[in-house]
Amino acid sequence: MEIITKIFDFDFATLVPDLSPILDNVVTIMRVAILAGPILLLVMGLMYLLIVPKEANHWMGYRTYFGMGSVQAWNCTQKIAGYTFSGLGLVLLIVMLVVSGSFAKMEQNQLVTAAAKSLLWQAGLVILARLVVSLAVTILFDRKGERRK
């Protein structure tokens, strides 16, 4: 390596970017990372409740096979998805605010591990919420969009 630096008269360490500003703000970065999901989930749930298309379509809204059969099924699907996702987003936001409050006391390795675990829990709960909404709509409506009795 010394031979190369003598030949080129160049310090290869200058090619590596300075990561100290990023590493100094790792607590803030991890807080933003784990709070972005719940905020997005809350906004998405509120959109399903407040900005609902009049009819079923393939571009906007929460779409399921059984929820697109009729206008009644479509509106019910949007309400179920809206309440589920906004409720989950609100609960996760509160929990993640509490979890991220303890980040300042942690070392960087523990901090990254805690943030990764939090993100995995969030992803698992979102998948579970999607299953719950799809199952609820499947139980409530048939494939033509009529209520089951």
C-alpha positions as CSV (number, residue, x, y, z in Angstrom):
1,M,0.0,0.0,0.0
2,E,2.9,2.3,0.8
3,I,4.4,1.7,-2.7
4,I,1.1,2.6,-4.3
5,T,0.8,5.8,-2.3
6,K,4.4,6.7,-3.1
7,I,3.8,6.1,-6.8
8,F,0.6,8.0,-7.0
9,D,1.3,10.4,-4.2
10,F,-2.3,10.1,-3.2
11,D,-3.9,9.2,0.2
12,F,-6.7,6.7,-0.4
13,A,-8.3,7.7,2.9
14,T,-9.6,10.8,1.2
15,L,-11.9,8.6,-1.0
16,V,-13.8,7.3,2.1
17,P,-16.5,9.8,3.1
18,D,-16.6,11.2,6.6
19,L,-19.3,9.2,8.4
20,S,-19.0,11.0,11.7
21,P,-21.9,13.4,11.1
22,I,-24.1,10.4,10.4
23,L,-22.9,8.3,13.3
24,D,-23.3,11.3,15.6
25,N,-27.0,11.4,14.7
26,V,-27.7,7.7,14.9
27,V,-30.2,8.2,17.7
28,T,-32.2,10.6,15.6
29,I,-32.0,8.5,12.5
30,M,-33.3,5.4,14.4
31,R,-36.1,7.4,15.9
32,V,-37.2,8.6,12.5
33,A,-36.9,5.1,11.1
34,I,-39.2,3.5,13.7
35,L,-41.7,6.4,13.7
36,A,-42.1,6.7,9.9
37,G,-44.1,3.4,9.7
38,P,-46.7,4.2,12.3
39,I,-47.2,7.7,11.0
40,L,-47.6,6.4,7.4
41,L,-50.0,3.7,8.7
42,L,-52.1,6.4,10.6
43,V,-52.2,8.6,7.5
44,M,-53.1,5.7,5.3
45,G,-55.9,4.6,7.6
46,L,-57.3,8.1,7.8
47,M,-57.2,8.3,4.0
48,Y,-59.3,5.1,3.8
49,L,-61.8,6.7,6.1
50,L,-61.9,10.2,4.7
51,I,-61.0,10.0,1.0
52,V,-63.1,7.1,-0.2
53,P,-63.8,6.7,-3.9
54,K,-67.5,6.4,-4.7
55,E,-67.2,3.0,-6.4
56,A,-64.7,0.1,-6.4
57,N,-61.8,0.7,-8.6
58,H,-58.3,-0.7,-9.3
59,W,-56.3,2.5,-8.5
60,M,-57.3,3.9,-5.1
61,G,-58.6,2.4,-1.9
62,Y,-58.2,-0.9,0.0
63,R,-59.0,-3.6,-2.5
64,T,-60.0,-7.2,-1.8
65,Y,-61.8,-9.7,-4.0
66,F,-64.8,-9.8,-1.8
67,G,-64.8,-6.1,-1.1
68,M,-65.1,-5.0,-4.8
69,G,-68.4,-6.8,-5.5
70,S,-70.7,-3.9,-4.7
71,V,-70.7,-0.4,-3.5
72,Q,-71.9,-1.5,-0.1
73,A,-69.1,-4.0,0.2
74,W,-66.6,-1.4,-1.0
75,N,-67.6,1.2,1.5
76,C,-67.6,-1.4,4.3
77,T,-64.2,-2.6,3.3
78,Q,-62.8,1.0,3.4
79,K,-64.2,1.6,6.8
80,I,-62.8,-1.6,8.2
81,A,-59.4,-1.0,6.7
82,G,-59.5,2.7,7.8
83,Y,-60.3,1.9,11.4
84,T,-57.9,-1.0,11.6
85,F,-54.9,0.8,10.0
86,S,-55.5,4.1,11.8
87,G,-56.0,2.4,15.1
88,L,-52.9,0.3,14.6
89,G,-50.9,3.3,13.5
90,L,-52.0,5.3,16.6
91,V,-51.1,2.5,19.0
92,L,-47.8,1.8,17.3
93,L,-47.0,5.6,17.3
94,I,-47.5,5.7,21.0
95,V,-45.5,2.6,21.7
96,M,-42.7,3.6,19.4
97,L,-42.5,7.0,21.0
98,V,-42.0,5.3,24.4
99,V,-39.5,2.9,22.9
100,S,-37.5,5.6,21.2
101,G,-37.4,7.6,24.4
102,S,-35.0,5.0,25.8
103,F,-32.7,5.3,22.8
104,A,-30.5,8.0,24.3
105,K,-29.4,5.7,27.0
106,M,-28.3,2.9,24.7
107,E,-25.0,2.2,23.0
108,Q,-25.0,2.2,19.2
109,N,-25.1,-1.6,18.9
110,Q,-28.0,-1.9,21.3
111,L,-29.7,1.0,19.6
112,V,-29.6,-0.5,16.1
113,T,-30.7,-3.9,17.4
114,A,-33.7,-2.3,19.2
115,A,-34.7,-0.4,16.1
116,A,-34.4,-3.5,13.9
117,K,-36.6,-5.4,16.4
118,S,-39.1,-2.6,16.4
119,L,-39.3,-2.5,12.6
120,L,-39.8,-6.3,12.5
121,W,-42.6,-6.0,15.0
122,Q,-44.2,-3.3,13.0
123,A,-44.0,-5.3,9.8
124,G,-45.5,-8.3,11.5
125,L,-48.4,-6.3,12.9
126,V,-49.1,-4.7,9.5
127,I,-49.3,-8.1,7.9
128,L,-51.6,-9.3,10.6
129,A,-53.8,-6.2,10.2
130,R,-54.1,-6.9,6.4
131,L,-55.1,-10.5,7.2
132,V,-57.7,-9.3,9.7
133,V,-59.2,-6.9,7.2
134,S,-59.3,-9.4,4.4
135,L,-60.8,-12.1,6.6
136,A,-63.4,-9.7,8.0
137,V,-64.5,-8.7,4.5
138,T,-64.5,-12.3,3.4
139,I,-66.8,-13.3,6.3
140,L,-69.1,-10.3,5.8
141,F,-69.6,-10.5,2.0
142,D,-69.8,-13.0,-0.7
143,R,-68.0,-12.7,-4.1
144,K,-70.9,-10.8,-5.6
145,G,-70.6,-8.1,-2.8
146,E,-73.8,-9.2,-1.1
147,R,-73.9,-9.5,2.7
148,R,-73.7,-13.0,4.0
149,K,-76.5,-14.1,6.3
